[in-house]
Every structure is written in C-alpha cells, then in structure tokens.
Amino acid sequence: MTDAQRLSLRPTLSLAPAAAPGEQFQNDTLRPVAKQQNDLLVAAFRLFLKKRKVNFSSTAMAARFAKVKELVARDNRLRGLLFGIIIGGFTTKEMQYYVENEGEVNRRLTNLLTERLLAVARSA
C-alpha cells in the first residue's frame, strides 16, 4: 500500500491547532490511526485480558485506570502488539519522524492507548 493510499483511508479529525511538533504528530498521525484501528486495538486488548485472566468486574475504577496504564506501559508483549497496530499505519515520512523522536512519540502513544483502552476496562 502506498503512502497516499494510507493517508486516504484515515478519518479526518477536527482538532485544535498544535503548538509543538510532537503535538502536531499526535494530532495528524497518532489520533487518526488510533481511531481507524480502534476496533482492532480493543479486540487485541480484550483477548489479552482474557488470556492473562485479568478481571475488572470487582475492581474499583481508579484501580482499573492504574492497571490499564501499567499494562500498556510495562507489559512488553501487549505494548509491542498495540504499538505495532498503530505503527503499521504510518507512512514512510511518519516512520522517519517516529524513529527520530521515539521517546516522545512512545510517551504520547502510551497515553493515547491508555485513554482509549480505559473504555474497555470501564465496561468490564
């Protein structure tokens, strides 16, 4: 798939203008790709929870948030899977930006995934 085809598949989001380059990348790339891949991200997370026998039904909401954040930040298998789903949607130019700014993008991506996947924990 070409870069133009990838970009044409992404949803258009109306977000406030970004001040910093990292925020611009988040708004132009990370959020649209995460929205496009949301069903896959949620399915992968649910399967991961089932496989690891994580049960949120008897857990307080604050503890659920902490657990989701911990899983996304510290479980290398889950993190690699979720990051791969997002990074697989990057264009060549976006991948170059990612490699050059990996630490900042990973931090932003971790926060974005935590927020998206918290909805799964809320409904559990």
Backbone as a printed PyTorch tensor [residue, N CA C, xyz], in Angstrom:
tensor([[[  0.8510,  -1.1680,   0.0000],
         [  0.0000,   0.0000,   0.0000],
         [  0.9050,   1.2420,   0.0000]],

        [[  0.5690,   2.1850,  -0.8350],
         [  1.3750,   3.4050,  -0.9230],
         [  1.0150,   4.3670,   0.2130]],

        [[  1.8970,   5.3440,   0.4210],
         [  1.6490,   6.3450,   1.4580],
         [  0.3600,   7.1210,   1.1830]],

        [[  0.1080,   7.4440,  -0.0740],
         [ -1.1130,   8.1830,  -0.4260],
         [ -2.3620,   7.3680,  -0.1070]],

        [[ -2.2960,   6.0630,  -0.3600],
         [ -3.4370,   5.1980,  -0.0460],
         [ -3.6660,   5.1260,   1.4640]],

        [[ -2.5900,   5.0260,   2.2170],
         [ -2.7150,   5.0060,   3.6840],
         [ -3.3960,   6.2800,   4.1850]],

        [[ -2.9310,   7.4120,   3.6910],
         [ -3.4910,   8.6930,   4.1280],
         [ -4.9530,   8.8320,   3.7310]],

        [[ -5.3210,   8.3070,   2.5720],
         [ -6.7050,   8.4370,   2.1140],
         [ -7.6770,   7.6080,   2.9480]],

        [[ -7.1920,   6.5870,   3.6150],
         [ -8.0410,   5.7330,   4.4350],
         [ -8.3080,   6.3070,   5.8290]],

        [[ -7.4950,   7.2440,   6.2580],
         [ -7.6060,   7.7860,   7.6170],
         [ -8.8070,   8.6930,   7.7820]],

        [[ -9.4330,   8.6290,   8.9490],
         [-10.5260,   9.5660,   9.2310],
         [ -9.9800,  10.9810,   9.4280]],

        [[-10.7980,  11.9570,   9.1170],
         [-10.4200,  13.3460,   9.3260],
         [-10.9390,  13.7860,  10.6790]],

        [[-10.0520,  14.3430,  11.4980],
         [-10.4210,  14.8000,  12.8260],
         [-10.3000,  16.3130,  12.8970]],

        [[-11.2380,  16.9520,  13.5580],
         [-11.1450,  18.4020,  13.7380],
         [-10.6180,  18.6590,  15.1410]],

        [[ -9.3280,  18.9710,  15.2010],
         [ -8.6550,  19.2130,  16.4730],
         [ -8.0730,  20.6220,  16.4790]],

        [[ -7.8390,  21.1400,  17.6610],
         [ -7.2330,  22.4680,  17.7920],
         [ -5.8220,  22.4320,  17.2130]],

        [[ -5.3700,  23.5520,  16.6680],
         [ -4.0060,  23.5990,  16.1170],
         [ -2.9630,  23.2840,  17.1950]],

        [[ -1.9350,  22.5970,  16.7920],
         [ -0.8910,  22.1790,  17.7280],
         [  0.2310,  23.2020,  17.7720]],

        [[  0.7980,  23.3620,  18.9570],
         [  1.8930,  24.3100,  19.1320],
         [  3.2530,  23.6470,  18.8990]],

        [[  3.4210,  22.4460,  19.4020],
         [  4.7070,  21.7500,  19.3190],
         [  4.6790,  20.6810,  18.2320]],

        [[  5.8390,  20.3460,  17.6610],
         [  5.8900,  19.2990,  16.6310],
         [  5.3690,  17.9450,  17.1190]],

        [[  5.6620,  17.5830,  18.3690],
         [  5.1670,  16.3210,  18.9150],
         [  3.6550,  16.2980,  18.9920]],

        [[  3.0810,  17.4150,  19.3870],
         [  1.6190,  17.5210,  19.4490],
         [  1.0200,  17.4780,  18.0500]],

        [[  1.7000,  18.1000,  17.1010],
         [  1.2570,  18.0840,  15.6970],
         [  1.2420,  16.6490,  15.1660]],

        [[  2.2990,  15.8940,  15.4740],
         [  2.3760,  14.4920,  15.0420],
         [  1.2570,  13.6820,  15.6890]],

        [[  1.0030,  13.9500,  16.9500],
         [ -0.0740,  13.2550,  17.6510],
         [ -1.4170,  13.5340,  16.9890]],

        [[ -1.6940,  14.7910,  16.6610],
         [ -2.9780,  15.1630,  16.0720],
         [ -3.1170,  14.7270,  14.6140]],

        [[ -2.0160,  14.7860,  13.8690],
         [ -2.0770,  14.4590,  12.4370],
         [ -1.9140,  12.9700,  12.1500]],

        [[ -1.2450,  12.2480,  13.0350],
         [ -0.9300,  10.8500,  12.7630],
         [ -1.4940,   9.8970,  13.8110]],

        [[ -1.0760,  10.0700,  15.0590],
         [ -1.4340,   9.0870,  16.0880],
         [ -2.9390,   8.9850,  16.3040]],

        [[ -3.6020,  10.1030,  16.4760],
         [ -5.0540,  10.0700,  16.7340],
         [ -5.8440,   9.4930,  15.5520]],

        [[ -5.5830,   9.9420,  14.3090],
         [ -6.3310,   9.3440,  13.1900],
         [ -6.0750,   7.8410,  13.0150]],

        [[ -4.8220,   7.4130,  13.1680],
         [ -4.5270,   5.9860,  13.0200],
         [ -5.1940,   5.1990,  14.1450]],

        [[ -5.1510,   5.7330,  15.3780],
         [ -5.7980,   5.0450,  16.5100],
         [ -7.3030,   4.9570,  16.3050]],

        [[ -7.8860,   6.0150,  15.7670],
         [ -9.3320,   5.9840,  15.5050],
         [ -9.6490,   4.9530,  14.4270]],

        [[ -8.8460,   4.9340,  13.3870],
         [ -9.0470,   3.9800,  12.2930],
         [ -8.9000,   2.5410,  12.7840]],

        [[ -7.9850,   2.2990,  13.6780],
         [ -7.6830,   0.9440,  14.1490],
         [ -8.3480,   0.6210,  15.4910]],

        [[ -9.2750,   1.4550,  15.9400],
         [ -9.8540,   1.3110,  17.2720],
         [-10.4390,  -0.0840,  17.5230]],

        [[-11.2160,  -0.6060,  16.5930],
         [-11.8260,  -1.9250,  16.7960],
         [-10.7650,  -3.0080,  16.9850]],

        [[ -9.7010,  -2.9320,  16.2120],
         [ -8.6150,  -3.9040,  16.3240],
         [ -7.8730,  -3.7350,  17.6520]],

        [[ -7.6280,  -2.5010,  18.0660],
         [ -6.9660,  -2.2450,  19.3470],
         [ -7.7850,  -2.8080,  20.5070]],

        [[ -9.0840,  -2.5510,  20.4860],
         [ -9.9700,  -3.0180,  21.5540],
         [-10.0350,  -4.5460,  21.5620]],

        [[-10.1560,  -5.1510,  20.3920],
         [-10.2130,  -6.6130,  20.3110],
         [ -8.9170,  -7.2360,  20.8220]],

        [[ -7.7860,  -6.6810,  20.4370],
         [ -6.4930,  -7.2070,  20.8890],
         [ -6.3720,  -7.0770,  22.4060]],

        [[ -6.8200,  -5.9560,  22.9570],
         [ -6.7470,  -5.7460,  24.4040],
         [ -7.6680,  -6.7130,  25.1450]],

        [[ -8.8800,  -6.8930,  24.6300],
         [ -9.8130,  -7.8360,  25.2740],
         [ -9.2650,  -9.2650,  25.2510]],

        [[ -8.6970,  -9.6680,  24.1330],
         [ -8.1120, -11.0090,  24.0380],
         [ -6.9310, -11.1610,  24.9950]],

        [[ -6.1360, -10.1000,  25.1140],
         [ -5.0150, -10.1100,  26.0380],
         [ -5.5090, -10.2680,  27.4770]],

        [[ -6.5500,  -9.5020,  27.8500],
         [ -7.1050,  -9.5950,  29.2030],
         [ -7.6320, -11.0040,  29.4770]],

        [[ -8.3060, -11.5650,  28.4970],
         [ -8.8570, -12.9150,  28.6530],
         [ -7.7330, -13.9430,  28.8110]],

        [[ -6.7180, -13.8160,  27.9700],
         [ -5.5980, -14.7550,  28.0160],
         [ -4.8550, -14.6640,  29.3470]],

        [[ -4.6840, -13.4530,  29.8590],
         [ -3.9730, -13.2480,  31.1250],
         [ -4.8860, -13.3440,  32.3450]],

        [[ -6.1670, -13.6230,  32.0970],
         [ -7.1640, -13.7850,  33.1620],
         [ -7.2530, -12.5560,  34.0630]],

        [[ -7.2760, -11.3850,  33.4370],
         [ -7.4450, -10.1270,  34.1640],
         [ -8.9340,  -9.8350,  34.2270]],

        [[ -9.4640,  -9.6910,  35.4340],
         [-10.8920,  -9.4590,  35.6270],
         [-11.0910,  -8.0980,  36.2840]],

        [[-11.7710,  -7.1880,  35.5790],
         [-12.0090,  -5.8460,  36.0940],
         [-13.3350,  -5.7190,  36.8290]],

        [[-14.1780,  -6.7550,  36.8140],
         [-15.5410,  -6.6200,  37.3380],
         [-15.5850,  -6.2630,  38.8210]],

        [[-14.6460,  -6.7360,  39.6020],
         [-14.6650,  -6.4380,  41.0300],
         [-13.6170,  -5.4010,  41.4270]],

        [[-13.0810,  -4.6860,  40.4540],
         [-12.0310,  -3.7060,  40.7080],
         [-12.6020,  -2.2950,  40.6780]],

        [[-12.1690,  -1.4480,  41.6020],
         [-12.6090,  -0.0540,  41.6360],
         [-12.1080,   0.6760,  40.3900]],

        [[-12.8190,   1.7410,  39.9940],
         [-12.4890,   2.4570,  38.7580],
         [-11.0640,   3.0160,  38.7830]],

        [[-10.6420,   3.5730,  39.8890],
         [ -9.2790,   4.1170,  39.9810],
         [ -8.2370,   3.0190,  39.7900]],

        [[ -8.5060,   1.8680,  40.3480],
         [ -7.5890,   0.7400,  40.1920],
         [ -7.5930,   0.2250,  38.7560]],

        [[ -8.7360,   0.2980,  38.0950],
         [ -8.8070,  -0.1250,  36.6880],
         [ -7.9140,   0.7570,  35.8290]],

        [[ -8.0070,   2.0740,  36.0490],
         [ -7.1790,   3.0100,  35.2830],
         [ -5.7050,   2.7010,  35.5140]],

        [[ -5.3330,   2.5070,  36.7660],
         [ -3.9310,   2.2170,  37.0880],
         [ -3.4780,   0.9110,  36.4300]],

        [[ -4.3470,  -0.0890,  36.4170],
         [ -3.9950,  -1.3840,  35.8260],
         [ -3.8330,  -1.2780,  34.3110]],

        [[ -4.7440,  -0.5520,  33.6510],
         [ -4.6300,  -0.3630,  32.2010],
         [ -3.3390,   0.3620,  31.8760]],

        [[ -3.0550,   1.4330,  32.6230],
         [ -1.8300,   2.2010,  32.3830],
         [ -0.5940,   1.3360,  32.6030]],

        [[ -0.6150,   0.5320,  33.6450],
         [  0.5070,  -0.3570,  33.9310],
         [  0.6870,  -1.3850,  32.8140]],

        [[ -0.4050,  -1.9820,  32.3580],
         [ -0.3170,  -2.9870,  31.2960],
         [  0.2520,  -2.3880,  30.0060]],

        [[ -0.2720,  -1.2270,  29.6180],
         [  0.1830,  -0.6040,  28.3700],
         [  1.6370,  -0.1410,  28.4890]],

        [[  2.0120,   0.3480,  29.6600],
         [  3.3570,   0.8890,  29.8320],
         [  4.4150,  -0.1850,  30.0910]],

        [[  4.0370,  -1.2710,  30.7830],
         [  5.0640,  -2.1970,  31.2580],
         [  5.0240,  -3.6040,  30.6740]],

        [[  3.8960,  -4.0150,  30.1410],
         [  3.8390,  -5.3640,  29.5670],
         [  4.3550,  -5.3020,  28.1290]],

        [[  5.5500,  -5.8030,  27.9180],
         [  6.2060,  -5.6630,  26.6170],
         [  5.4620,  -6.3350,  25.4800]],

        [[  4.8350,  -7.4610,  25.7390],
         [  4.0890,  -8.1440,  24.6680],
         [  2.8790,  -7.3180,  24.2410]],

        [[  2.1040,  -6.8680,  25.2140],
         [  0.9300,  -6.0560,  24.8940],
         [  1.3480,  -4.7450,  24.2460]],

        [[  2.3340,  -4.1160,  24.8180],
         [  2.8200,  -2.8340,  24.2950],
         [  3.2930,  -2.9790,  22.8430]],

        [[  4.0560,  -4.0160,  22.5870],
         [  4.5450,  -4.2570,  21.2320],
         [  3.4150,  -4.5120,  20.2490]],

        [[  2.4240,  -5.2680,  20.6840],
         [  1.2720,  -5.5530,  19.8300],
         [  0.5010,  -4.2700,  19.5110]],

        [[  0.1650,  -3.4950,  20.5500],
         [ -0.6080,  -2.2650,  20.3450],
         [  0.1720,  -1.2250,  19.5450]],

        [[  1.4530,  -1.0680,  19.8690],
         [  2.2800,  -0.1200,  19.1160],
         [  2.3910,  -0.5570,  17.6590]],

        [[  2.5180,  -1.8700,  17.4290],
         [  2.6170,  -2.3800,  16.0590],
         [  1.3710,  -2.1080,  15.2470]],

        [[  0.2100,  -2.2070,  15.8960],
         [ -1.0450,  -1.9040,  15.2030],
         [ -1.0560,  -0.4530,  14.7420]],

        [[ -0.5820,   0.4480,  15.5870],
         [ -0.5500,   1.8740,  15.2400],
         [  0.5600,   2.1610,  14.2340]],

        [[  1.7590,   1.6980,  14.5090],
         [  2.9110,   1.9990,  13.6510],
         [  2.7200,   1.4120,  12.2580]],

        [[  1.9980,   0.3200,  12.1530],
         [  1.7200,  -0.2730,  10.8500],
         [  0.9180,   0.6310,   9.9320]],

        [[  0.2820,   1.6510,  10.5010],
         [ -0.4820,   2.6050,   9.7110],
         [  0.2930,   3.8450,   9.3120]],

        [[  1.5670,   3.9230,   9.6760],
         [  2.3880,   5.0970,   9.3720],
         [  2.8110,   5.1090,   7.9020]],

        [[  3.0030,   6.2980,   7.3860],
         [  3.6290,   6.4690,   6.0810],
         [  5.1450,   6.4350,   6.2800]],

        [[  5.8860,   6.4530,   5.1960],
         [  7.3450,   6.4400,   5.2800],
         [  7.8600,   7.6690,   6.0210]],

        [[  7.3150,   8.8280,   5.7280],
         [  7.7350,  10.0780,   6.3790],
         [  7.4080,  10.0460,   7.8710]],

        [[  6.2410,   9.5230,   8.2170],
         [  5.8460,   9.4250,   9.6230],
         [  6.7420,   8.4470,  10.3720]],

        [[  7.1320,   7.3710,   9.7050],
         [  8.0300,   6.4040,  10.3280],
         [  9.3840,   7.0360,  10.5960]],

        [[  9.8410,   7.8640,   9.6860],
         [ 11.1150,   8.5650,   9.8830],
         [ 11.0180,   9.4990,  11.0960]],

        [[  9.9100,  10.2310,  11.2110],
         [  9.7040,  11.1090,  12.3670],
         [  9.6820,  10.2690,  13.6490]],

        [[  8.9990,   9.1400,  13.6050],
         [  8.9140,   8.2660,  14.7790],
         [ 10.3050,   7.8300,  15.2320]],

        [[ 11.1330,   7.3820,  14.3160],
         [ 12.4720,   6.9080,  14.6600],
         [ 13.3050,   8.0370,  15.2680]],

        [[ 13.1600,   9.2490,  14.7240],
         [ 13.9290,  10.3910,  15.2160],
         [ 13.4340,  10.8920,  16.5740]],

        [[ 12.1710,  10.6500,  16.8980],
         [ 11.5690,  11.1710,  18.1320],
         [ 10.8850,  10.0590,  18.9190]],

        [[ 11.4960,   8.9080,  18.9570],
         [ 10.8650,   7.7080,  19.5030],
         [ 10.3960,   7.8690,  20.9510]],

        [[ 11.1990,   8.4530,  21.7930],
         [ 10.8360,   8.6040,  23.1980],
         [  9.5660,   9.4230,  23.3910]],

        [[  9.5180,  10.5820,  22.7590],
         [  8.3430,  11.4510,  22.8970],
         [  7.1060,  10.8180,  22.2810]],

        [[  7.2570,  10.2130,  21.1010],
         [  6.1080,   9.5930,  20.4370],
         [  5.6100,   8.4000,  21.2580]],

        [[  6.5090,   7.6130,  21.8040],
         [  6.0980,   6.4780,  22.6320],
         [  5.3230,   6.9440,  23.8630]],

        [[  5.7630,   8.0340,  24.4740],
         [  5.0490,   8.5760,  25.6330],
         [  3.6480,   9.0160,  25.2360]],

        [[  3.5420,   9.7320,  24.1450],
         [  2.2330,  10.1870,  23.6660],
         [  1.3430,   9.0020,  23.2820]],

        [[  1.9380,   8.0240,  22.6300],
         [  1.1790,   6.8470,  22.2030],
         [  0.7030,   6.0260,  23.4060]],

        [[  1.5260,   5.9040,  24.4140],
         [  1.1330,   5.2000,  25.6390],
         [ -0.0670,   5.8830,  26.2810]],

        [[ -0.0240,   7.2100,  26.3860],
         [ -1.1470,   7.9510,  26.9740],
         [ -2.4120,   7.8160,  26.1330]],

        [[ -2.2630,   7.8910,  24.8190],
         [ -3.4090,   7.7830,  23.9220],
         [ -4.0450,   6.3930,  24.0260]],

        [[ -3.2290,   5.3590,  24.0210],
         [ -3.7470,   3.9920,  24.1300],
         [ -4.4020,   3.7520,  25.4900]],

        [[ -3.8060,   4.2830,  26.5360],
         [ -4.3810,   4.1270,  27.8790],
         [ -5.7820,   4.7180,  27.9220]],

        [[ -5.9530,   5.9100,  27.3750],
         [ -7.2740,   6.5590,  27.3630],
         [ -8.2810,   5.7600,  26.5410]],

        [[ -7.8630,   5.2810,  25.3770],
         [ -8.7720,   4.5110,  24.5200],
         [ -9.1720,   3.1890,  25.1610]],

        [[ -8.2200,   2.5240,  25.7760],
         [ -8.4810,   1.1980,  26.3350],
         [ -9.1550,   1.2600,  27.6990]],

        [[ -9.1420,   2.4040,  28.3150],
         [ -9.8410,   2.5570,  29.5850],
         [-11.3370,   2.3320,  29.4010]],

        [[-11.8590,   2.6420,  28.2240],
         [-13.2780,   2.3980,  27.9310],
         [-13.5950,   0.9050,  28.0350]],

        [[-12.6550,   0.0550,  27.6480],
         [-12.8460,  -1.3840,  27.7610],
         [-12.9130,  -1.7760,  29.2340]],

        [[-12.0250,  -1.2060,  30.0320],
         [-11.9970,  -1.5180,  31.4670],
         [-13.2500,  -1.0000,  32.1630]],

        [[-13.7650,   0.1430,  31.7160],
         [-14.9820,   0.6990,  32.3200],
         [-16.1810,  -0.2140,  32.0870]],

        [[-16.2400,  -0.8150,  30.9020],
         [-17.3950,  -1.6430,  30.5530],
         [-17.2660,  -3.0770,  31.0610]],

        [[-16.1180,  -3.4030,  31.6210],
         [-15.9030,  -4.7810,  32.1040],
         [-16.6510,  -5.0420,  33.3990]]])
